[in-house]
Amino acid sequence: MAGRVVEGSRVESSGVVASGVAVTAGWVRVEPLAAAAAVVQARLRPPQPLPEPLPLRCWFAAPQHTAPRAGVLVLPEIFGINSWVRSWAERLAAAGYAALAMPLFARTAPELELGYTARDVEEGRRHKGLTSAAGILLDGASACAWLEQRLGRPGGLGCVGFCFGGHAALISALQPAIAATVDCYGAGVASGRPGGGPPSLELVAAIEGRLLCLCGREDPLIPPADVEALASALAAANHTPPHRLDRKSTRLNSSHLVISYAV
């Protein structure tokens, strides 16, 4: 399908139909934001070394025939921006939003797109171990600025992330442009932080927007003690208590709760 230019970046496919609604979707190049370092330095405590800024290969989806209602940053699992993550961006577009799926491993695997075999999990976890909270915030600031420019208005963005992307979404909720965040089964927030330092859960008190965390009742990666620690941190910061899904699935298939909260 013929591509067209969006914000100086080529959209490789268009006319995707999701839920009966036509959307435009494809790969875009997001250039690094000059002011991104200042966002990281102002928001991340304690500080981490800043990685080198670089362009991001992102997947963008938006309604084809109407102006987007708002923008949403989509953060993937350890498997990269694969077909499942791209489908989530398109589901958000079908609901009327501009969605930008951003890679979390841009410095080690900028075009990562894995399946779900044991070998894929091993490779994804290897890249996960090379990320940092500073890098997530640095790249996220560029992605947020791109979305704001695309929408023609500042702030008011949503953010949703899955598994490690859920952990990254909690960190990304520090972005001043993000007004509401959904962390979908983001493991490890009570025990560590990408790149080292105190648990990411300690950042919750500094999050100014709304934050919702979803956890599976039988998810082995998020034990009950972690859920309780998360609940305490959310309560102390006046955020919504964690929502427990009545299944152990590591994949979220219902978009209603996420869409209604994150945007």
N, C-alpha and C positions, 0 to 999 in steps of 0.2 A: 504494500500500500504506500502511496506516495507520501513522503514526509513534508513537513513545513517548518518554518523557522519560528521558534518561540524564545523571546528574550535572547536572541543571538545563538541559541542552541538548537540543534536539529532534533525534531521529534520523528522517530523512526516508524511509528505506526499511529494510525488514527482511526476513529470510527468504531472502536471497541464498544461492544454493547454489554453492559452489566446490569442485571435486574431490569432489563427492558429499557434502560436509559442509555443513550449514546454518549460516550466519553472519548476524549482524546488522550492518548497515552504513549509514552516513549522515553527514550534515554535523553537526558540533558546534562550539560556540563555546568557545574556551579563553581564559579571562580572564588578564590579565598577573599574574605573581607578584611580590609586593612585594619579595621577597628576591632577585629575579633579577639586579639590578644588582650585588649583592655577589658573586654567582657569577662574573660577567664580570670584575669588578675583581680577583678573587683568581686567576683562571686565565689571562687573556689578557696576554701579554707580547710586545712593548711594548703599552701600553694604546692604545685607540682611543676617540674620542668616543662616548658612549652615546646611541643614538637614543631617541626617546620610546617608552615601553612602550605596547602596544595589544592589543586582543583579536585572536585568530587564528581564522580560519575553516578548520577542519581536517576531514579525513575519517577517521572512526573505524570500525573493523571488529573484531568479536570473535566467538568461537564462540557460537552461539545457545543451546545446551542444556548447556554445561559451563563451569566456571570456567576462565579463561585460565591457561595455564602460566606466562606471563611477559608483559611488554610490550615492544613494539618501536616506535621512532620511525622513520618513513619519510620521507626527504628527496628531493624530486622533481628532475627535470632542469629546464632553463630553461623548459620548456613548462607549468609549473604543475601543479596537482593534476588532471591530465586522466584520462581513462578508464584509461589504461595504469597510472598510479600507483595509482589506486583499486583496480585489479585486483590489484596487488601486496599492498596492505593486506588484501584479501579472501583472497588465497592464504595469507598468514600466519595469518589468522584460521582458515582451514580446517585449518591445521596445529596449531591449538590456542592461538594467541597473540592478545593484544589489540594491534592495530596502529593507530597514529595518524600519518596523513600530514600534515605541517606545511608551510604555504607558506613559501617563502624570500623572496618579494617582497611581504610583507604591507603595506609602507608605500607602495609604488608601484602594485601591482596585486593587491589582496587576494583577488580571485576569478579570477585568471588561469587559463585553461584553453585551451591552444593545441594545434593540430595540428602537422604536421611539414613544412610548406611553407617555402620560402626566406623568405617574409615573416614566418612564425611564428618562424623562427630569429632573424631580425633583431630582432623585438620582444622575444623572450626574452633575447637578449644585451643589449639596451638596459637592461632591468630588472636583469640580472645586474651590470652596471656600476655600479648605484646601491646595491648591498648592501655590507655590512661584516661582518667577523668578529665584531665586537661585537654587531651586530644578530642574527646567527645564534645566538650564544650566549645573548643576552638572551631571544629567543623560545623557544629550545630549553629553557631552564631552566623556563619556564612550561609548555611541553608535557610535559616530564618530570614536573613536579609533578602535572599533570593525570592522567597515566598512573599515577603512584604512588597517587594518591587513588582512582582507578578500581579499581586492583588491591588496595588496602587494605594495601600493604606498601611500604617504602622500597627504593630502589636495585634493582640487578640487572637493569636494562633493557638491551635491545639497540638498535642503531641501524644502519640501512642507507640508503645514498644512491646515486643514480645520476648520472653525469656531473658537472655542477656540484653536484648533490646529494651526489655522492661526495666532492668537495672539502669541501663543508659538513659531511659526516659525519666526516671527519678532524678538522675543527675541533671538532665537537660531541663527539668522544671525550674532550674535556677535561671534560665534564660529570661531576660526582661520582656522579650516579645511573646513568651508563651503564657497564656492565661489559664489553661486547663490541661492536665496530663493524666493519662491512664497508663499505669504500670501493670502489664499483664504477666503474671507469674515471674516477676523479676527476682531470680534467686541470688543469694549472696549479699543482699543489701545490709543485713544485720551482722555480717562477719568480715566484710572486706570492701575494698575500693579498687577499681581498675588503676593500675600504676602505683599502688601502695598507699598507705596512710590509714587513718581511722575508718570505720565502716561508713559506707555511703549514707546509712540511716541518719548519721549525725548532721547531714545537710538539710534534713526535712524542715528544721526550724527556720531556715533561711529562705524557704520557698514561699513566694508571695502569691502565686496563683493557686487554683484548686488542684488537688491531687487525689486520685483514686487508685487503690492497689487491689488487684484481683489475685486470689490464691486458690489453688485446688486443695480440697480437704485432704486428699491422699497423695499430694505431690511430694515425692521423696526428696526433691531438691529444696523444698521449703518446709523444714520440720516445724512442729507446733511452737517450739521455743522462738523461732524466728518470726512466726506470725504474731505471737504475743508481743515481741519486741517492736515489731512494726506497728501494731495497734497502739502501743503506749506512745511511740514517737508521733504518730498521726494525731492522737488525742491531745498531746501536749502542745501541738502546733495548730490545733483547731481544724484539722483536715478530716475528711470523711473516713470512718473506720474501714478497715480492709473488708472487701466483699469476698466471701468464700464460695467457690464454685463446687457444686455437688458432684464432682468427678475428679479422677486423677489424671485426666488427659493433659498432655503437655502442649496441646494445640487448642486454640480458641476458635470455635466455629460460628458462634453467634455474634453478629456485629451490632445488634441493637443497643446493648448497654454501653459499649465503647463509643459509638457514634453519638449517642444522646448525651454523654458526659464530656467527651473530649473536644467537642466543637460547638 
